[in-house]
Amino acid sequence: MEQPVRRRKMPNTTSIPRSETTRAIGGSKTRNSTRSGKEMIDKKNRKNKGQHSARSSSQPLLLPSSPFFAMPSKVHLVITILCVVLMLGLLSGVGVYIWKEHFDDDVSRSTEPENKTSPLDHGPISRSIVNWSQLNFSSNGIIFDAITKSTQGKGLKGILGKGLDATLAKPCNLTKNSNDDGLCLELGDKYRLEVLKKPAIAKRSTTENNLQCFSIHWIPLVANQLKETQEDCFYLSNLYWFGGFESETQEWPMNNYQKNLSAFITGDSFQGNGGYFGSVVEGIFLSSSGLGIVVDETTPLYISVNQGGSPLLCMVGKVGSDTPFFNISNPFLKYDVCQSSDIASLWQGISNKYIPKPASVPSLDLFRYPIWCTWAIYKEVINESTVLEFAKDIVFNNLSFSQLEIDDSWTPHYGDFNFTSDRFPDAVGLIKNLTAMNIPATIWMHPFFNNDSDAFQELSSKGYLIRELDSDKPHLVSWWRGENNAGVLDFTNPEAVNWYLSRLEYLKKTFNVTSFKFDAGELTWVPGKYRLNDTLVTPNYLTSKYIEMTSRGDLDQRRQEVRSGFRSQNSTFLLRMLDRRSDWSHALGLKTLIPCSLAFGMMGYPYVLPDLIGGNDYGEGFPSQELFIRWLQATVFMPVLQFSIPPWHYNDSKVVELSHKYIQLHEKYADKIINLAKNAEKTGQPINRPLWWIAPQDDEALRLDSEFLLGDDLLVAPVLDEGSTSRDIYLPSGQWKDENKGTIIDGGVWVRNYSAPLELLPYFTKV
């Protein structure tokens, strides 16, 4: 029997102590880190002192009768000295323990600079940047500490220029000749650090708060000599952090995610043994304190998370022939630190200031009815008869649909734009039959052209493929359908883009294809050095250009889907999660669906397409009935449903019945989903939201990765563990109606052991 349990507040994590010499930027007043605690103790002592004084004026102080007081005074002195020595030893041990607990061995976090004189005491330093940040100059970098009243003591803490002797910093003049509020420092003969306050962003509605940001910029002092900037690191341990990238494990929050220093570029998690970031990256990192980081998109960015066990998010600008940023001469690191009242207001402020909004909403049919795809059930073994039989079975089982995707292996060679005649002898007739059943047909596309395709020679001769750095030869790459034999379309070449779009139009007109499923687009598929028609300020823009092109591939129907993105929020598409494995795991398994959906929304991509229900069966074995149904339940309240493994395949009427039940439940709430989709076009707000969206100060809401919201008032808590028929559910403050039982529950509680047999999906609406 489930019982509501009032939640306990998590104990505050210990924050990094501030030094006695910590100062407000540009200010002149020193600040003692223990001042507030000392003042409290002093007040108590003054109060006690007053009480003792009152007592002493009215009655004598009587010493207790004890052998100690009968001892000679020299003995008293010896015992007192011994007690003091023992107490000092105890305090020293406690101090060493606290130091080791909160200061990483390989990073000196001493906030006590060797030089007691701050660089801010000399030279023409501009006005205070922000009254909530402090800089402290140490021999291991500039200790950064930003705490506001709204953060309740849990501020953003970090080290600027980790490992650099900041006590030797010298003031300099800002490169921008304006009235900017900021400071400029030169550290040695290699680096310049500029910190600039930016104009506050006014709130746009009564539910928002102002956003205050300042820019941090590392600039090399010598041209073409340095390969990387100094490293800036921020502590993860005292806050909950949410990162702007897709990943294989998709930790939410990202505090337990581990990544050694890697180029922050779009990548396929199945490629390179999982060593890359995911297909979607945006340099946006939010913390539960209401303070966050937005990295300038042109920065040649490398990032590490929890490297070597240190609870740090670290960033460095890095260039060179062995990096993806080989065509950038000088390294730099530029990012903004922004603050609002809480994490929800922070996201809205950052969205308003930094994130583009969708140009339009995808086809509304996609939000109402399921997509069906041939991939997981047939893989590349498809032909005319299998596709037609698949469509007929969907109709026979009375299952609804928005479109049917003909996936991999419909062309003679990869890069061709015609159906292969041996397996699709009458492709026109096939799609005509689908159209007669009112099923729109879409086909799988990609940016690769194998050298045995008809298009390869044409594209190569016209210079429409990405070329070798020092020649006009195509830069051949490997992908999952070819080994060092594929050219990649040069998306920076307008003529190449127009050529590609013309071929898409050919497919529409010749075969009556409705739209397209665009695959790949990640930068990691173009390794090494190469040459583009138009030099990009950051290689990630190659992904942006690809997505921009694909969005033009279906301007009318708006049914296309993509799987990669970088600064692509203003294009129109469904953003598909990377292929999921058919298991329950947190490694591209069922447990990553909710975190990935939330991460996409946080990055400004609201039109999320969860991957195929039940996964892709990549050697894990065919998904069990239980996994299939739990997967379906987990996606019911996400924007779009997508099937490939069909429910009738299990030869069990219960699976088909439950599929009907949950497809109909999705359709019941389709109008709500569509309204949220239309709202996203205007505001950028996600359709699925984390619990902290409505409870930004709630520790439980901040750390949960197994529940989510549809809008602000529908909470979903699917069962995600194999064999489980119950789960614990957290309900934030407010009143919640259990939609399965009709009961009302006062929020701010854990509902323990909520009964959820296989046929039941727990969900609640806010009253």
N, C-alpha and C positions, 0 to 999 in steps of 0.2 A: 504494500500500500504506500503510495507516494505521500510524503509529508513535506509541506513547506518549511524550510529551515532558514531562519534569519542569517544572513551572511555576516561573517566577521571581517572587519577591516584588516587588510594586510599590513603588517608593520612597515613603517617607513624604512627604506633602505638607507644605509649610511652614505651621506654625500661626502665629497672630497673636501677636506678642510681648507679654508682660505688662510693665507698668510697674514701676518701682522702688517705687511707692507702692501697688501692688496689695495688698489686704488681705482676709483671711478675714472674711466678714460677721459683724459684731458682735465681731470679735476686736481685739486691740491690738498684735499683732506685725506689723511691716512685713516685706515679702517681696521679695527681689531676684529678678527673673525670670531672671537669668543665674547664680544662685547655684550650681546643680548643676554647670554647665559650669566655673565658676570654681574650685569645689572640686576638680574632677578635674585641672584645670591646676595648681592649687596643690600637689596631692599629687605630681604628676609633677615639678614644680620642686623640691619638698622632697627627692624621691628623687635627682634629678640633683645637687642642692646637696650632698647627703651624699656622693655619688660624687666630686665635685670636691674636697670637703674631705679625703677620704681620700687622694686623689692629691696634694694640695698638701702634706700632712703628710709625705709620703714622698719627693717629688721636686719640683724647681723647675718653675715654669710657663715654658716656652720659647716665645717669640714667633717666628713664621715670618719667614724672611728675605724681605723684599719692599721695593720702592721706596716703598710707602706709609708704612712705618714709619720710613723715612729722611727723610720730609718734616718741615718745621718744625711745631711744635705749632699755630700759627695756621692753617696750611693744613688741618691735621686738623680744627680747629674749623669752618672754612668748609664743608668737604666733609660733615662730620657734620650741620650745619644744613641743607644742601641735601638730604641724604638724608631727614632728618626731614620737611621740607616736602613732598618728593615722595611720601613714604609717607602723610602725612596727606591729600594730594590724592587719592591712589589709594583710600584707605579711605573718603573722602567720596563719591567716585563710586560705589563699591560700595554704600554706605549708601543713596544716592539711588535706585540701581537696585532694591535690595531693597524700599525703600518703595513705589516705583511698581508693582513686581510684585505686592505683597501688600496694598496699600491702595488702594481705589477712589478715583478722582479726586473723585467727587461726594459721597463720605461720608468725613468726617474720622474716622479711626480712631485718632487719637492717644490712647494710654493714659496720657499725662502730663498730669494736670489742671493748670490754671493756678493753682489754689489748692492748695497742698501740704497743707493741713489738710482731712482728710476730714470730711464731715458726721457720720460715725460717731463722731467724737471728742467730740461735744457732746451733752448731753441724755440722757434716760433711754432708752438703747438696750437692747433685749432680748437674750437669749442668742444664741449663734451659731446660724444657721439650719441650715446643713449644712456639714460640714468640707471638702466638696469644691467649694465655689463661692466665687468672689471677686467683689467689686464694686469698681470703680475709677471715681471721679467725675471727669468731664472736662467741658469746655465744650461738648461735642457729645453729651452723654448719659452714661448709666451703662454702663460697659464691663462686660459679664458674661462670666465665664470659669469653666466647670465642668469640672474634670479629676479623674478618679479613677485609682486604680492599675489598675483593669480596663480603662480606655480607652487605656492605653499611650501617653499623651501626646496623644491625639487627642480632645480634649474638645469640649463644646458652647460655642461662643463667639458673642457677640452684643452688641447695643446696646439698652439699655432707654431709651426716650424719645429716639430719634434726633433730633438737632438741638437738644435742650434743654440749657441750661447747668446741669448737675447739680452744679457746685461751689457753687451757691447753695442747695442743698437744706437743709431744716431738719427735724430730728426732730419726730415727733408721736406721739400715742397711737393705738394700734390700735383700730379700731372694734369689734372683738370683745373683750369683757371676759372674758378667760380666760387660762390659762397657756400660750397658744400661743407657740411659739418663732418669733420673726419681728421685723420692723422696719417702721416707718412713716416715710415722708418726705413732706413737702410741697414741691413745686417751684413757686415763684412763688405767685400767687394763684389758679391755675386747676386744678392737678392734685394729687392725692394718690396715692402709690404705696405699696401694702402688699405685703409679701412674708412669707408664712407657711409654716413647716414643717408638714407633715402627718404623722400617725402612719404608721409604716412598715407595709406590707402583708406579713404573714408568708407564706412560701412554703407551698404546699398539697401539694407532693410533693417527693421527693428530687431530682427533675430540675429544679426551679424554684429561683429565688433571690429574696431579699427585694426588694421594690420600695420605693424612697424617693422621695417627691414633695414639692415645695413649690409653693405657689400664688403667682402674680403677678397683681396686680389694680390697674388704673388706674381711679381714681374722680374725677369732676369735683367741684371744691369749690363751684362755683356752679350752681344748678339752672336748667335750661331756657335756658342761654345758649350752651353749646358744642355744636358739631355733630360733633366727632370728638375722639378721644383722641390722646395721643402715639403714635408708631409704634415698635414693637419689632421688631428685625430680628435674624436669626440667620444665621451664615455657612454656606454650602453647600459651599465649596470644599475644606475639609479632611476631609470625611466623605462617606459615601454616605447619601442621604436617600430616604425612601419616604413618599409623601404620600397622604392619605386622600380621594381624589376620583377619579371617572371623568373621562377627558378624551379628546379626539379623537385625540391622538398617543400617549397613555398611556406616557410615559417611565418606565422602570424600570431603575435608580433615577431619581428626578425631577430630578437635578442639571442636566440639559440642557433641562428644560422651561422655557418662557418664558411669563409671564403678567403683564400690567400690572395695577395695582391694580384689583381687581374684587370685587363682592359675592360672598361665599362662600355661594351658594344653589344649589339643585338647578336644572339647566337642560338643555335639549336642544342638543347640539353641532351639530345641523343648523340650529338656529334662530339668528338674530342673527349670521350669518356666522362661526359658531364662536367667538363672543366670550364664551361662558358656560362655567362649569365644567360637568361632566357631570351625568347623571341621579341619581347617587349621590354624596353628599358626607358626610364625617365629619371633624371637626377633629382628626385624629390624624396626627402626623408623627413617624416613627421615624428615628433615625440609627444608623449602624454602630458608634458608640461605646458603645451601650447607654444613651444619653440620648435622651429624646423629649419631645414636646409634645402635650398634650391640651387643646384649647380648650373652655371652657365652652359648652355648646350654646345658651345664651340670649344669648351675645355678638352684638351687631350687627356681624358680622365682615366685614372686607375684607382680601384677601390679594393680595400680589404675589410673583412668583417670577422671579428674574433680571431684574428690570425695569431697562432702560437698560444692560444688560450687567453690572450689579453682581451678584456671586454671593451673593445674599441672599434669604432667605425672610422677608418682612415682613408684619406684622399690625397692624391698626388697628381700633378700634371707631368706627363712623360711623353717624349718624342724619340725618334731614332729609326734607323733602318730595320730594326728588329721589332718594331711596334706597328699596330694598325695606323698610327699617326705619322707615317714615314714622310709624308709630304708637308709637314709642319716644321718650320725651321727652329722655332724657339718655344720651349715649354712655358706654360703658365697655368695657374690655378685660380679660378674665379668662381665665387659662389656668394649667395645671399643667405644671411641668417634672419629669419622672420619670427615675429612674436605676436600672439593674440591671446585672448582670455583663456582658451582651452583648445584642445586638439580639433574639435569639430569646427569652431570658428576659424582656427588656423587653416584647415583645409579649404574652407570657403573663401577666405582671403587670398590664399595662394592660387586657387582656381580662378578667381576674378582677375588676378594680376598676371599670372604666368601661363595658364593653360588655355589653348584655343578651344572653342566650342564647336560641336558638330555642325556641318553645313546643312544637314537635313536628317530626317529620321528614315531608317531603312523601311522596306515594305512592311506594312502593318500585319500582313498575313503571317510573316515570320514570327511575330510575337504571339499570334493566336493559335497556330497549328504547327505540328511537328515537321521538322526536316527529316527526310529519309535519305540514306547514303549507302552505296554499294560496298564501301571499303572493308569494314570489319568482317562482314559475313562472307564476301567473295574474294577479298584482296584483289590481286591483279588478274584473277581468272574470271573475266567477265566476257559476255558476248550478247548478241541481240536477244536471244531467248532468255538468258538469266535475268536481264534487266526487265524485260516485259513480264516475266513470271513474277518477279519481285513486286512490280507495280500491281499486278492482278491480285496477289496475296494480300497486299495492304487494303485494297478495296474489298476483297472477299471477307476479311476479318473486321470490316466496318471500322477501320482505324483512319483517323483524319490525317491530313497532310497539307503542307504548304508548297513543297517542291521535292523533287527527287534528283539526287546528285549522282551522275555517272562518273565514278572516280577513276583511279589509275588504270592505264593500259587500254585506252580507246583509240590511240594513234598507232600508225606503223612504226614510227621512231619518235623518241622524245625530242620535241621541238617542231613536229609536224602539226598542221592545222587541218587535217582531214581524218575521218574515221578509217580505221584499218578495214580493208575490204574482206579479209578472211574471217573476221569475227563479227563485223557489222556490215554485211553486204547491202543492207537497205536501211541505213541510219535515218534517212529522211522518213521512211515508213515507220520506223520505231518511234521516233519522236512525234509523228502524226498520231500514232496510237495512244501515246501518253497524253497528248493534248486532248484527244477525244474523251479520255477519262478525267479531264480537267486537272491533270498533273503537270505543272511546269517542270521542264527539264533543265538542269544546270550541269556543267561539265568541269572537270578538274583541269587547272592550268598551273603553270610554273614559269620561271624566268630562264630555264636552262635549254640549251640547244646542242644536243649531242652531234658529234661531227659526222654521223651517218644520216642525219636528217636532211630533208630537202632545203630547209631554211638556212642551215648552217653556212653553206657556200655563199648564198645571197647576202646574208648578214655580214659575213666576213669581208666580202669584196666591197661592200658599201661602208665599212667601218662602223657598223652599228653594234658590234660587240665590244665589251671591255677588252682593252689591248694590253700587250706587254709594255713594260715601262719604257723600254728603249727600242721598240719596233712597232710595226703596224699589225703584227700577228695577233690573233686572238689569245687572250690570257685563259688558257684551259684550266678547268678546275675539276675536282671530284665531287660527286654528290651521291645520294643513295641509289641512283640509277645509272651510274657511270663512273669510271675511274680515269681521271686526268684526260677526259675526252669531251668535255662540255664547255661551250662558250656561254657567257652570261650577257644578256642584253644590257646595253649602256643606257640606263634610265636618265642620264644627264644630257643625252643627245635628243633634242626635240624631234628630229627626223626619225630616229629609231623608235621613239615612243609612238609617233603617228603611224609608223609601219605596223607596230604591234596592235594598236587600236584598230587599224583597218582589217587586220586578220580576225579580230574578235567580231567585228561587224560582218565579216564574211561568214563566220560560223552562225551568227544569228539569222542572217538572211537565207543562207543555203540550207541549214538544217532545222531552222526554227528553234534554236537554243535560246532559252530565256535569260540565263545569267551564268556566273562562273564562281567556282571555288578556287581561289588563288592560294597557292602553297608557297612555302619558303619566303625568301626576301631578307633573311638575316645576313649580316655583314660577314660572318664567319665562313660563309660559303665562297667568299672571294679572298682567299689568303694571299700572303706575300705582297710584292709590289706590283702595281698595275697602273694603267693610264686611262683616265676618263676624258670624255669630250669637254667637260666643264669641271674644273678643279673645285672640290668641295672644301669648305672650311672645317668640316669634320666628316670623317668617313661614315658616321651613322646616318648622315643625310642620304646615303645610297638607299637605305631602307625607306627613308621618307619619300624619296623620289619614286620608288617602286610602288608604295601604297598610293601615292598621288596618281600614278598612272592607272592602277587597278580601279580606283574610285571612278575614273572616267570611263571604265569599261561597261558600266551599266548605270547611266544617269537617269534613265526613265523608270525602270522597274525597281532599282535599288535593292537587289536581292543578293549581291555579291558578299562573299566572306573572305577574310584574310587571317593570317596567323601571326604577323609581325608588325611592329610599329615603333616609331621614334618621332616625336613631335608630329604625330599624324592624327591628332584628335579632331581636326576640322574636316577630315574626309568622311564620307558616308560608307559604312560597311558594318557587318557583324565581325567582331574580333573573336576568333576561335582560340580556345586554349590549345596548347601543344598536345599531341597525341598522349592519351592516358593508357596506362597498363591495366589489365583486367585483374586487379587485386585490391585489397583493402588498405594498402600501405600509405605512408607519407612520402613515397618516392614515385611521383606521377601516378599514384593510385587514388582510390575514392576519397581519402582524407584530404587531398589537395584541392578538391573542387571548390569548397567554400573559400579557403584562403586566396586562391587564384582569382576567383570572381571579385573578392573584396579588393585585392591588389590592383586589378584592372580598373575598377571604379575609382580608386584613390589616384591613379595615374591619369584620370580624365577620360577613360574609355568606358562609357556606360552600356554600350550595346554588346553585351558579353554572350558568346556562344559556347556553352560548356561542351566538352568533347563528347563523343558518342556514348550513349547510355550502355553501361557494362564494359566500357573500355574497348581496346583494339585487339585483344588476344594476341599479344606479341610474345608467344612462347610461354606465357604464364598458365595456359590452359583456358578452355572455354569458360566464361564466367558462370558461376553457379546461379540457380534461380534466386537464391537469397541475395547475392551480390547484385544481380540485375535489378531486382525490385528495390533494394535500398538505394541503388544508384538513381533509379527513376524518381524515387521520393526526394532525394537530395536536390534534384534539378527542377522539380515541379514549379517552385516559386522563383526560379531564375528566369531571365528574359525569354529564352528559347529552349525548346526540347529538340533533341536530335537522336534519331535511332539509326542503327545499322543492323546489329543483331536483332532479329525480329522476335517478338514475344511468342509467336506460334512455333518457333523453332524448338521450344522446350517440350512440345507435345503434352502440355499440361494446361487444362482449361483455366486453372487458377491464375497462372501467369498472364494469360490473355485478359481475364476478368480484371485483375489488378491494373494492368496497363490501361484498359478502358477507364477505370475509375480515376486514375491519376492524370490521364490526358484530359478527361472531362473537368477535373479540378483545376488544371492549368487554364483551360478554356473559360471556366467560370470567373477566374481572376484576370483574364486577358485584358479587359477594359482598364483595370487598374494598372497593369503593366504598360499598356499603351499610353495612358495618361502620364505615367512616370517617364516613358521614353520621350514624349513630347516636351515634358518639363526639362529633360536633360539637354535637349536641343537649345534651350534658352539659358539654362543655368550651369550646365555641365555636371549637375548632381547625379550620382550613381543611382541606378534602379535598385540594386541590392546594396545594403549598407551594413557596416559593422554595428554591433550593439553600442559602441561608444558614440555613435552618431547622435543618440538621444540621451546618453548617460556618460558624458566626457570625463567626469571626475570619479567614475565608479571603477575600482580596480578589477572587479570581476568582468565587467563589460569590456575593459581594455585588453584583457588577456585571452578572451575566449575565441577559439578558431573553429568551433563546431556548431555555432548558431549564427544566424544572420537575419537581417530585416528585409522585407519588401516594402519600400517606402519607409515611413516613420512609425507605422502602427500595426505591422504584421510580422510576428516573430516566428521563425522556423527552426526546429531543433531535430534534424533527422538522426536516425540511428546509423552509426558509421563503423561499428565493431561487429566482426563476424560472430554469429551465434548469439548476439545480445537481443533480448526481448524487453529491455528496459534501459533507461538512461537517466542521469541527473540533468536537470534543466534549470538554467538561471533566468529569472525574469527581473529586469530592471524595475526601478520604482514606477509606481502607477498601478492602475488596475488592469488586469489582463483576463480576457475570456478564453477559456479552453474550448477550442472549436470542435473537439471530439466529444466533450462531455457537457458543455454548456455551463460549466461552473465559473465563478469569478474568483480570481486570486489576487490578493494584494501583493504588489511587486516588492523588489528589494530582497528577494528570497531565492534560495535554491529549493527546487522541488525534487526531492530525492526519490530514486527508483520509480520514476514515472513509467507505467506499464505501456510498452509499445511493441506488441506482437508484429509479425511480418507484414500484416495487412494494414498497419496503422502508422501514419505520419504525424508526429506531434507538431501542432502549430497553434498560435494564440494571436488574438487581435486585441489591441489596446482599446479599452472602454472610454 
